[in-house]
């Protein structure tokens, strides 16, 4: 099953983003480094994309 939700997060919000993803989709997400973008939880620079 392919999920279409990806979340950007900074280092501070990695744990929250993973927990939210697991709670929403009941599966563990992939996590990759990103070079650009803003955290979905704050205005800091995103360091990771959490998703499928």
C-alpha positions in Angstrom: 0.0 0.0 0.0 1.5 3.3 -1.1 1.0 6.3 1.2 1.1 9.8 -0.2 1.9 11.8 3.0 5.4 13.1 3.5 6.4 15.4 6.3 9.4 17.6 6.6 11.0 18.0 10.0 14.0 19.5 11.7 16.2 17.6 14.1 14.1 18.8 17.1 10.9 17.3 15.7 12.0 14.0 14.3 10.5 12.0 17.1 7.2 13.8 17.0 7.0 13.4 13.2 7.7 9.6 13.4 5.1 9.2 16.2 2.5 11.2 14.3 3.2 9.1 11.1 2.9 5.8 13.0 -0.3 6.9 14.7 -1.9 8.0 11.4 -0.8 5.2 9.1 0.0 2.4 11.5 3.3 1.6 9.8 6.9 2.8 10.2 7.9 5.5 7.8 11.1 5.9 5.7 13.3 8.7 6.7 15.7 10.5 4.4 17.9 13.7 4.6 16.7 16.7 2.7 18.6 19.8 1.6 15.8 22.3 1.5 12.4 23.1 3.0 10.9 24.1 6.3 9.9 21.9 9.2 6.1 21.2 9.3 6.1 21.8 13.1 8.1 25.0 13.2 9.8 27.5 10.9 13.3 25.9 11.2 15.1 24.4 8.2 14.0 20.8 7.5 16.6 18.2 7.8 14.5 15.1 7.1 11.5 13.9 5.1 9.4 11.3 6.9 7.1 9.3 4.7 6.7 6.4 2.3 
